[in-house]
Amino acid sequence: MSWFERSFAAVAPDEGGRELRILMYSHDTYGLGHLRRSRAIANTLMSAHPRASIVIVSGSPVIGSFDFAHGVDYVRVPGVVKLPDGTYNTHNLNMSLDQAVDMRKGIILESCRILEPDIVIVDKEPTGFRGELLPALALSRARGARIILGVRDVLDAPEALVPEWSRKGAATALADYYDDIWVYGLREFYAPLDALPLPASLRQRIVYTGYLRRELPPRQPLTRYPRLTRRPFLLVTAGGGGDGHEMIDWVLSAYERDRNLPYAALVVFGPFMPRERRALFLERIARLPDVEALTFDSGLEHLMNDAAAVISMGGYNTFCEILSFDKRALILPRSSPRMEQMIRTERASSLGLLRYIEAANLDAGASHDAEAMAAAIRALPDQPLPSTCLLPDMLGGLDRIATLSNELAVSPTAESTRRSAEGSAE
């Protein structure tokens, strides 16, 4: 018995039948967004199907830091990272990127072969990283699995997205393998796939679920937060942290300029911020009486819920949390390598859901106007709450996903389809 077969022994079919099995692929070449979205969906699916088995395939080096519902587990593939110039490299392994992708492809395929999922949910990339998902998709399609692509509310500017999907063969993969497309947003907010040359048959399979409402996870018993969190504080979160240093630098410059800002600030660097940058920030923070820092908190939802206001860069997951916990927010969206955050932020600002600093410059080495940031922080207490501006059903995404999964679960399973095909062949 291979180590893969030993790993999946716990989800082997019972003699009298089997429960629902779901494979989730989390596109995770950078940051935490894809993983956190997949976790929220997986935990919701377990609530809807308590006897299901869900396996998340991910390359995130911090996936083990997160809690999942009973019935959810993960398979970690070798990690890859996106470099500042837009190219990729292996995260830890001393081997070529092509070799690492071959390993990832083999692990994904073997996971799919043994799990025999009834439903496959793919996050964002129809073909996976560099096409690594295609063999597993072909196997799943042959076995009769229901295959779903899930995408966030905004992918990129149309002029960048269309050639990217063409280069990757994404539309062809959608036509060949996928049954449904779930958009984790509202069409009234943004339609991320409208610019793509998709056939009408594919467009009919697009479902807008609404945004994914976040709940508070169980508190870790040993978690200790800084003393300033006992009074109104500003949460400054850089997400994964790999590209958040310019935002943090700008916020710290405001606290260095004005020692009488309305909130104390808690900075959460994120697990991927380089150690050297983090050390320099900590030196500055040590001189500021109303600023503290944490490196990483897998239960960031608790800090978000406790904070009086939030400063962030405007990624999808942070946006969902801002709406879910009804927090005043100041956003500093980046505009490279994708326009995703800028598009989302401008649309949300036009609806009154948040505010952002015009022409926020987060390029490396850019100069930052400390007084402009200080003024924006001083304005936060008077900002309307997002709840006053929400679109109808804006946060209904997880409920809609649970309903959709119930509809899928009553269809023939991959196991029964496979056995039927084998019986016909005999």
Buried (B, 14 or more C-beta within 10 A) or exposed (E): EEEBEEBBEEBEEEEEEBBBBBBBBBBBBBBBBBBBBBBBBBBBBBEBBEEBBBBBBBBBBBBEBBEBBEBBBBBBBBBBBBEEEEEBEBBEBEEEBEEBBBBBBBBBBBBBBBBBBBBBBBBBBBBBBBBBBBBBBBBBBEBBBBBBBBBBBBBBBBEBBBEEBEEBBBBEBBEBBBBBBBBBBBEEBBBBBEBBEBEEEBEEBBBBBBBBBBEEBEEEEEEEBEEBBEEBBBBBBBBBBBBBBBBBBBBBBBBBEBEEBBBBBBBBBBBBBEEEBBEEBEEBBEEBEBBBBBBBBBBBBBBBBBBBBBBBBBBBBBBBBBBBBEBBBBBBBBBEBBBBBBBBBBBBBEBBBBBBBEEBBBEEEEEBBBEBBBBBBBEBEEBEEBEEBBEEBBBBBBBBBBEBBEEBBEEEBBBBBBEEEEEEEE
